[in-house]
Amino acid sequence: MTLFSESSEIFQKNKNITQQISELKKQILYYQKEYYENNTSKISDTEFDALFHELKNLEKQYPKYLTNDSPTQKIYTTQQIALIKSKHLVPMISLENAFQNSDLFDWEERFLKILEKQEITFPKNAEPKYIVEPKFDGLGISCVYENGKFARAVTRGNGEEGETVSQNVQTITDYKANISKISEDNNFDIFEIRGEIVMKKSVFTELNVSLEKEGKKTFSTPRNAAAGSLRQLDSNITRERKLSIFFYETPLTTAHSQFKTYSNTLKFFDEQNISYCKDYYACNSITEVISAIKNIADMRVNFDFDIDGAVIKVNNYKLREKIGVTGHHPRWAIAWKFPAIQVQTILESIEWQVGRTGVLTPVAYLKDVMIDGVKINRATLHNADYIEEKKLNIGDTILLERSGDVIPKILKSITTENKENNTGKEIKSEILIPNFCPVCESPTVKKTEEVALRCSNSNCPQILKGKLEHFVSKKCLNIKGLGTEVCDDLIEKKLIIHFADFSKIYTFTEKDWSEIKNFKLKSIKNVQSALEKSKTQPFWRIIHAMGISGVGEKTSKTIATHYENFLAFSHISERSLENLQNIEDIGEKTAQEIINFVENAEHQNLFIQLENIFQTNIQKSTINNNDSHIFSSLLENKKFVITGSFENYSRDSLKEIIENNGGSCMSAVSKKTDFVLAGEKAGSKKTKAEDLGVEILELQQFLELVGL
């Protein structure tokens, strides 16, 4: 039997199980709905129990198909079971970005040329040419009204379709249930208004305090909190989160023909008591637009909402129609992006943290400071050279910057800058660079060609913790139940002292596991089951679990196509250098790292132990032989770059789909890139793709491409 036919059989089996479980869920939910909502018993209790137990047994037998929303995991309520997809009446496309004044003049010049070709000019009347308004950092929403009554609310999604969240939107204070007639002669059968759902900074702070008290995960930004709150299946949770809406557009041409201009639309919003941002500016030139943007930027700190820029729109609807749109954005509007917010605070102390590769990273502890409603008290300092370059000292007033969800960074020491300006002398950093590891007190080392400072002890407890967390992680051996705290405990209790001891977790008894904090019999059984399951992982995952410097998930898969098992892999030596370098994506440095790792006696010892534990006849594990998904050659040799955020899909899951179908992912856009998969807030990578002529795919196009 061939490898392909075997994997096809496995796929067919998995597909049948998935279909069986899916069908059982549908049946059970249907009968529950009939019983609890319609007071109708379609089948007997015995028949229902039989279906329920069948599903429960299948989920027990195949735990990877057990989901939190399964009828076996939750009591039936009359809440929404899932968010339903709905197509937009008019696509919700993105906006082009401007970062400097010249971008705005260029934008105006481009659309004026389009109008000039059609012999059209701005109307010579009192109406303003442009409307400039704050750009809220929230979640796009479309609210549709039929004969004046609210019909549905749909998220932006991929622009073509989004998720229906009508029930949740109705819990928001700014929700509008009815819209009156526009005039006696003109009452629209269908009327749509679009807006941004946001969370106040004050509400965000209260929510995070509450979540922290309950021991739950907090939100990183008000936007993330708004998105998470809107997509709740329980509308009561959405209500508690106190969301707000600011409406800003009526996209249907029927409305445009009635209102004539955007400024008239805003007047209509005012008359109808529809929530919108009243802090907008009417302008007649780009010079006035630039002035308006400055005013909005100055007001930014006074808003109780996150503002990440300004939106500039041509006011006249007929002109908008003539200017037109591209496949990506309207030509009649542009978004001005504010630079990252900068604040001053005090550098109070520095802590050197040790990672799994032994690198010592300095972390700055700062006096608490608020940036965009988020309390900041830490920032990365990257390495020793960065500290010296920025001339930092404890107690300095520093300039801090935070952009979006990015980790804050220290730009400079204001104290040092002032001293140098006053004295004319160069000030140097007096922060001591550690000669010894802060954890195990072994000497630190710094290779000539590197900026990184490292602990010289490969069995440093902190290094072992990091390596063990990586070893058991989802992307490696995927051993559920062995989280950070458990890994810490294993090291601290000296159950694991050396890297080679990692194999011991497969031989630990219940008594060994009982030494772990809060580990009861159920936890022990779950971990033992997860360990047993991990023994069937493909070989590339074992390579990845080793944590070899420069060898990530993609390179591990590539190596596994050339070295099929422990025996072949453990025989890599200096003589293999040329062979390794001939493998795609492996350069001289990575090849040498692999050789150095494999030739280490302790690592050889671990290979021998793992080979005895794992299936000894591990089959060739190519990119086309992953965990439980069938692989196709639909995207064979195609290189992708993923950028932006996506509803219902993480970047990792999209990367997995690409690799499962024979493609590969790159970190940066180049001429070698075949496709850029672009989500919301795609940014510079999308722009570069446009410049290079690389094909850009939206999520729906990509899913259709791979048949999902």
N, C-alpha and C positions, 0 to 999 in steps of 0.2 A: 504494500500500500504506500502511495507517495505522500510526502508531507502536505501537498496541496489537498489531496483527497481527505486526509485525516483532519486538516483544519476546516474543510468544508463540512465534514460530518459534525465536528464540534460546534461550528456555527449553526448548523441546522438544528442540533439538539438545543443549544442556547435559545435559538429563535422560538422553538416550540414551547420551551419552558416560559419564556417571556410572554408569549401569546396566551398561554394557559393562565398565568398569574394575572395578566391584564384583563382577561375575560372574566375571571372570578371576581376581581375587584369591581368591575362594571356591574356584574350581576348583584353583588352584595349591596353596593351603593344604591342601585335601583330599588331593591326590595326595602332597604332602610328608608329611602325617601318616601316610598309609597306608604310605609308603615307610620313613620314619624310625622310626615307633612300632610299626607292625604288620608290618614287613618284607615288604610286598606291593607289587609294581609293577603298578598298574592300567592304565598306558599305557606306551608305549615311550619311551625317552630322547628320540628325535626329536620325538615328539608333545608331550612335556613342554616341550622347548626352544622349540618353536613357540609355545606358550601364553605362556611366560615372555617371549620377545622381543616378542610382540604387546602384552603389558602394558607392557613397557619403552618401546616406541615410542609408545604412547598417552600415557604419562606425560611423555615428552620433548616430544610435540606439544602437550600440555595440562598444563604444569607446575603449575597451580594445584590439580590433583587429585592431585599427588604427596604422599604422606604418609609419615611416618617408619616406620610399621608395615607398609608395603608389602613383599611378598615380594622385590621388587627391591632393597630397601634394607637388608635384614638376612638373616643366615644363619638357617635354620630351626633352632629348638631345641625341646625338649620343655616349655618354659615355657608358662604360660598365654598364649593369643593375645589374649584380651580378658576384661574383667570382666563376668560375666553378671548380669543383673537378676533379683531375686527378691522376691516379695511378702511382706510381714510378716504373721504370724499375727494380730497385734493392732497397729494403727497406733502408730508411735513419735511421739507428739505432743509439742509443746513445753511449757515450764513458764511460768506467769505470774511476773512479776518483782515484787520488793518492794525498795524503796530506803530506806525509813525505818520506824521502829517502828509508826507509825500504819497503814502498809500491812498489817502482820501482824495487828493487831487487827481491821482491816476485813475481811481474808480470813477470820478465824475467825468473825466476826459473820455473814458471808454464808453460810457452809456450815452454821452452827448454825441459821439460819432455815430452811434446806432440811430439816434433820433435824427441826426443831420441827413443821413442817407434816405430817411423817410420824409425829409423836409418838414420836420416837426420841431417846435421850440416850446419852452415853458410858457404857460398861459400868462398874458399880461394883465393880471388882476391882483387883488389884495391877498390871495391865498399864499401861504408860505411854500417855498420849494421843498424844504426838508423838515422832518420831525426827528428830533434826537431824544432818546429816552434811556433810562438806566437798563442795563442788561442783568437780569436776576440770574443767579447761579442756582437753578432749580431743575424741575422736571417738566418737560413739555406736555401739555394736555390739550385735547380737542373735545369741546362740549357741543353736541348737536341737539337742536330743538326742532320738533316737528309740530307745525301749526301753533307755535308759541310755547309748547310744553317741552320740558327737558326729556330727551329720549335716551341719550347715552353719553358716557365720557370714555375716551380712549387715549392711552399713553402714546407718545411719539413712536416708540418701538423702533423698527428699522426704517421709518419714514413712509413706507407703503402701508404697513399695518401695525397695530399696537395691541395692547391688552385692554380689555373692557374693565373699567374700574368704577362704573356708575354708582354702585352701592356705596363705595368708599368716598367718592367725591361729594355725595349727598350729605355726608357727615361734616363737611367743612363749612365753617361759618360764612365764607364768601360765596358759597354755592348759590346759584340763581335758578329757582324752580321754573319760573315762567318769564317770558319776554312778551311785552305788550305789542300791539300793532305799531308798525313804524308810521303808517299813515292810514287813513280810511281807504285809500286806493291801493295800497301796497302792503299786503301781509304775506310774508314768505311762508311757503309750505315747509321748506327746510332752511334753517338758519344755523350757521356754525360760528362759534367764537373760540379762539385759541389763546392759551395763556401759559403761565409758568406756576407750578405748585412749589411753594417754598416753606421752610420752617424758620420762624424767628430765632435770632441768636439767643434771646432770653429763654425761649421755650426749649431750645437745644440744650442749653446749660442745665436747666431743670431736669430734662429727660435723662441726661447722662448721670446726674447726681442720683436720681431715682434708680436707674439701672445698676449703678455701682453698688448702692446699698443692698440691692437684691442679688448681688453677685453675678450679674449678667454682663455680657459683652457690651461695651459702650460704642457709640458711633464716632467716626473720625471727623466728620464735617456735617454741617446742617443739611447739605445736599444729600449726602448718604442717608441721613436720618429721614429726610422727606421721602426719598425713594423707597426705603424700607417700610415706612409707615403707610404709604399709599398702596403698596402691593400686598398688604395684609389680607388674608382670607377672612379674618374676623373684623368686620367693620367697626366694632366697638373699640378695638385697639386704635384704628385710624382716628376715630373721634377723640380719644384721649390724648392723641399726639398734637392736637391743636394746629393743624396745617393752615396755610393761607394760599389764596390764588390771586395772581395779577393777570388780567386778560389784556391782550395787545393786538389782536388781529381778527378780521372777518375774511376768510380766504375765498368765499364763493363770489362769482361774478355778479350774481343777482343782487348781492349786498352792495358791491362796488358801483353798480349802475344807479343805485338809490342814493348812496352816500356821497359819491363823486370824489371825496378826498378822505385821507386817513384822519385829518383833524376833525372832520364832520363825524366820523365814526366814534372818536373819543367823546365828542359832545353827546352822541347818542348813548354811549356807555354811562355818561353822567346822568342823563335824563332817566335812564332805566335802572339806575343804582347798581350797575355792573361794576365790580371791583377792577380798578386799573390804576396804574401809577400816575399820579397827578403831577409829579415832578418831571415834566417833559418840556422841551424847548422847540419853538417854531423858528426856523432859520431860512435865510435867503441866499447864503453863500457858504462855501466851505470854510472860509475864515470865521464866520459866525458859528459853524458846526464845531470847529476846534475850540472856540471859546466855551460853547455849551458843554463839550466833553470835559473841559477843565473844571467847570462848575460842578458837574456830576462827581468827578474825582474828589473834589474838595468836600462834597457832602457825604461821601462814601462812609466816613466814620460815624456819621449821625444816623445812618440807616440801621434798623434792627434786623436787616436782612443782608445776606451776602450779595454783593454786587461785584461782578468780575469784568465789567466793561460798560460800553454804551452801544446802542443800536441806532443807526442812521438810515432813514427810509425816505424815498421819494414820496411826497405827499399825495400827488395827483394819481388816481387809479387808472385813468386812460393812458397816462404816460408810462405807468408801470407795465401795462399790457403791451405797449409798443417796445419797451426796453427788453422785456422777456426774461426768461430764466435759462440756466444751463441744467444739465442733469444733476448737478450738485447743489447749486445755490441760485437764488434770484439775483439778477443783475442790478435790480433797483434798490437793494439794501446791502449794508455792510456792517460788520460788528467791530467796534474798536475794543481791543483787549488791553486792560490795565496791566501795567507791570506788577510784579510780586510786591506785596506789602512789606515794608521795612520798618523795624522798630528798634529802639535802644533798650538794653537791659544790662545786668551785671554778670560777669563770668565769676561764679562763686567757687567752683572747684572742678577738678578733672579726674576722671576714673579711667584706668586702662583695663579694657575688657579683652579676654582671650577667646578667639574663635576656634572652630574645629580644625582649621589648618595651622593653628599656632600663632596666627597674626595677632599682634596687640593693637587694638583700635582705641584711640583716646575719645572719650565721650565727655562733652562739656555739660556741667550742671549749672543752670542759670537761675537768676532771680525770676520768679513767676512773672510772665507777661502775657497779655491777651492779644492774639492776632486773629481777626475775623471771627470772634466768638469762641476761639479755641485757646485753652490755657497751655502755654509752652514753657517748659522748664529744662529741656535737654536739647542738645544738638550734636551732630557728629563732627569730629575734627579730622577724620580720615586717617592721618598718620603724623609722625613726628615732624616731617618736612613742612606739612601744612601749618603746624603750630608756629614753626620758625618763620615761615613765609609771611604769616599774618601778624607776627611779632606780638603774640598774646601773652598776657600775664594775669595771674589770679587777682581778682578785684577790679579788673579793667571794665570800663563801659564799652560795650561792643555793639556793632550794628548787625542785626539779625534779619534774615529774609526767609519767608515761607511762601511758596507758590503752590496753590491748590493742595493736593494731598501729599506733596513732596516733603520729605524730612527737612526741618529748618536747617539753614546753614549760616555760619558766621562769616560775614563779608570782610570785616576789619575791626581793629581796636581803635575806637575814637580816642581813648586815653593816650595810646602810643602816638597817634597822628598829631594830637595837640602838643604833646611833649616835644616831638621832633620839630614842629612848626615854631615852637617857642624858643627852643635851645639851638636848633640847627644841627643837632647831633643825632646820629642814628641810634635808635633804641632796639635792643635785642631781647628776645624772649628769655625769661629766667626760669621757665617751667622745666623741671628736671625730666629728662628722658630716661626711663627705667633701664638699669643694667641687669635687673633680675626680674623674672616673671612674678607678677603680683599674687599669683595663686600658689605655685609650687616652689618659688624662689630659685629656680634654675636660671643660669645665665641667659640673657637675651642675645640674639644674633641678627645680623643684617647682611644679606648677600649684596655683593658689589653692584649687581645690575638691578636691584630692587629698592623701593622706598619703604617697604614693609619691615617692621621690627617683629621678630618671632621669638617664641619660647623654644629653647633648644631641646626640651624634654618631650618626646613624642607620647609619653604616658602621663603627661600633666593631667590631673583630674578634669580640668575645664576643657581641654582638648578632647579627652575621652567622652565627656558628656555630649559635646557637639557632634563627634563622630558617631556615637551610639544613636542619638536622635536622628541623624541622617540615615544610618543603617536600617532603622525600623520604620522610616517615614513612608508616606503614601507613594512617593515617586520611586522608592527603592523596594524593600521587601514587604511594605504595607502590612506591618504587624499591628493591628488595632489593639488599643489598651495600653500600649507602651508610650505614653506621652512624656512631656518634659519632666514632670514631677517624678514619675517612675524612674526615668533614666537617671535623674539626679540622685535618687535614693539608692539605685544600684551601684553608683560610683561611690557615694558617701559611705555606704555600709561595706565598702570594699568587696562586694560580691563580684565586681569586675575591676581589675587592677591594670590589665594590659589590653591592648587592641586585640590580641589573639584570644582573649577571654570572651569576646562577643559570641563565640559559638556556644558558650556555657548556658546561655538563655534557653537553648533547646534541650538542655539536660537537667534544668532546675526542677526540683521536686516541689510538691505543695508546701513543704516546710520551708524551703528556700524562699518561695514567693511570699509566704506569710510574714516574712520580715519586712516587706515593703509597707510603708505607711498607708493605712486605709484599704489594704488589699484583703478582702474577705473571700470566702470560698467561690462566690459567683464570679468575681473579678478574675480569680486564678483560673477557673475553668474557661472563661472567655479568652484569656491570653493564651492558654495552652492550645485552645482550638485555633486561634489566629496563627500561632507558631506552626502548627501542623499544616495549616492551609498554605503558609508561605513557602513550604518545601517544594511546591510545584511551580514556583515562579520561574519565568524564562531566564536564561543565563545572563542576558544583558542587564537585568535588574540587580543581579548579584555583583556584576562588574561596577555598576553605578553605586551600589551600596558601599563599596570599598572606599569611596571618597578620594580617589586619586586626583591630584591637582591637575586642573585643565580638562578632566574627563567628566563631562556632564551626561545628561540623558541621551542626547543625540549621538555623541561619540561612543558611548557604551553600546548602543545598538549597532553602530558601525563595526566596532571591535568584535562583537559577538558573531558577525557574519564571517569573520576570518579565524577566530579562535572559538571553537564550538563548545568547549567544556573546561573544567578545572585543569585537566591534564595538559591540554594544549596551551591554556593561558599561563599556567605556572612554569612553562618551559621557555617563556620569553626571556631573552638575555641580550647582552650588548650586540650579539651577532644578528639580533632581530631589528636593529635600529633602522636599517635601510628599508626592510619590509614594512615596518610600521609607518615610516614616512611616505611610503607609496600608497597608503590607505587614505582615501578622501577625508579631508577635514583634520588630519593629524599632521601637525608640523614638527619640526625638530625638537622644540622645547617640550611639547606634550609627549612625544615619543620617548624622550629621555626620562620624563617623570614616570611614565608607565614602567620602563625598565628598572628604574631605581626602586619603585614600589614593589615590583614582583620579586626582585632579587633580595629584598630584605628578609632575613631568616625568620623574623616574627610573623611576617605576612605569609611566608611559605607554610608555616605551622598552622595558621588560620585556614589556608586553602585546604590542607589535608583534612582538618577537622570538619570543615563545611562540606567537603566532598563526601564524607562518610554520612553526614546528616541529610543532605539534599539527595534528590534522585540522581544516581550516578550516571545515568544515560541522558543527561540534559541534551535536548535536541537543539539543533542549530536555531538560533534566535535572531532572525533578521528583522529588519523594519517591517517585513510582511508577516510577522509571527508574534503578534502582541497578545495581550491577556485574553479577553473574551470576545473580541470583535473580529468580524471577518475583514480581511483586507482586500482592496481592489487595486488595480493599476490606473484608476481614473486620473490621478494626479501625478503619475510617475515622472520623476525628474523635474517636477515643477517646484519653483522656489517661491515661498510666501513670506510676507511681512505682515504681522497682525498689529493693528494700532487702534486706540480708542477703547470705549467700553460697549458692551453688548447686553441687551436684555435676554435673560435666561441662559446665557452662555458665558463661562469664564474664558479667559485667553488660553488657559491650560487645556480646557475641553476642546476648544477649536483647534489648537495645535495637535491634539491627539487625533481628531478627525482627519486632519491634513496628512499626518504621518501614517494613519491607518489606511489611507488611500494612495500611498506611495510617494507623497510629496514631502517637502522639508520646509523648515522655518528658519528665517534669517533675522538677525536683530536690527539690521539697518537696510535701508533702501539703496539699491545700486542698479547699474545697467543689467546685472545678472538676475535681478528680481523679475519673476513672471507676473505675480499678482500682489496687490496690497489689499488685505481684507480690512476695511475701515468701518469703525463703529462711531458712536457719539464722541465728540471732542477728539477727533483723530489727530489734529495738530500738524506739526512740521513734516512728519513722515508722508502724510497724504499729499502735502504741497510738493514735496520732493518727487513723489511718484508722478504727479501731474507734469512737473518740469521735465522729467526723464521719459515721459510717454508710457509709463508702466500702467497696465490695466488695473483699475480700481474696482473692487467688488464690494457691494453692500452685503449684509448678512443673508438676506433672502436670496440674492443671486448665488451666493456661495452654497447655501443649503440645497438649492435646486441643482447646482453643478454636481454635488456629491449624492444627489438623490434622497435628501432628507426632507 
